[in-house]
Amino acid sequence: MRILRIPHSTNVERVALAAGHKGLAVEWVDVDPRDRGEVKRLSGQELVPVLVEGDGAVVTGSMEIVRYLDEHHPARPLYPVDPAPRAELAIFVDWFNRLWKGPPNEIDAELSRSKPDQERVELLGAAIQGELTLFEDLLDGRSYLWGEDFSAADIAAFPFLKFATLWDEGDDVRFHRTLREWQALGDGYPRLRAWIERVDARPRA
């Protein structure tokens, strides 16, 4: 199993956490962010990660790859087996991807303009900050976002929420600087802070 990646990718980290949780061996293929020709040749698009199986099967999209790994390597599941809780977790992942990621993506797009609208950036940043309470509350009385077991919910959220407390000085990605700036925890959010530390200690492929 080969997976194409670029440095510091939040979406690649999702897959690394999933594969590490399941103890899977991965052949990582590093791609130059400025030249994604191989990614496009294999998958028809330019985003990583891209999983390539030995039989030539190709899977794209970070959480699609996580679900694929869970279905093909069911030991240590990341999604519940029962349909109702499985659907609930899928809804959370969809909410995170479609709604939570909206404001930071919009800030990144705004900052790429020659004259960013700083008032709009501030409003979007406040929306990111406001969601921190939701995660703090979700962790009340539980070790992970979906209960006592590590799950796809943690995999979906951690690579983005981690910037509240963790930073790699070699990371110069503007999107990540946005996440760091607008998720400052200050002296609050003890459960969220502990969860970030807990998930960060987990294995990665």
DAVEN-V259840 format. One record per backbone hydrogen bond with DSSP energy under -1.0 kcal/mol. CO is the residue of the C=O (numbers start at 1). NH is the residue of the N-H. If there is no record, write none. Layout:
CO,NH + CO,NH
This chain:
1,27 + 2,52 + 3,29 + 4,50 + 5,31 + 6,9 + 9,13 + 10,14 + 11,15 + 12,16 + 13,17 + 14,18 + 15,19 + 16,20 + 16,205 + 17,21 + 18,22 + 19,24 + 27,3 + 29,5 + 32,35 + 36,40 + 37,41 + 38,42 + 39,43 + 40,44 + 50,4 + 51,59 + 52,2 + 53,56 + 57,53 + 59,51 + 61,65 + 62,66 + 63,67 + 64,68 + 65,69 + 66,70 + 67,71 + 68,72 + 69,73 + 78,152 + 82,86 + 83,87 + 84,88 + 85,89 + 86,90 + 87,91 + 88,92 + 89,93 + 90,94 + 91,95 + 92,96 + 93,97 + 94,98 + 95,99 + 95,100 + 96,101 + 99,102 + 101,105 + 102,106 + 103,107 + 104,108 + 105,109 + 106,110 + 107,111 + 110,113 + 116,118 + 117,121 + 118,122 + 119,123 + 120,124 + 121,125 + 122,126 + 123,127 + 124,128 + 125,129 + 126,130 + 127,131 + 129,132 + 131,135 + 132,136 + 133,137 + 134,138 + 135,139 + 137,140 + 139,142 + 144,147 + 147,144 + 151,155 + 152,156 + 153,157 + 154,158 + 157,160 + 157,161 + 158,162 + 161,164 + 162,165 + 162,166 + 168,171 + 173,177 + 174,178 + 175,179 + 176,180 + 177,181 + 178,182 + 185,188 + 189,193 + 190,194 + 191,195 + 192,196 + 193,197 + 194,198 + 195,199 + 196,200 + 197,201 + 199,202
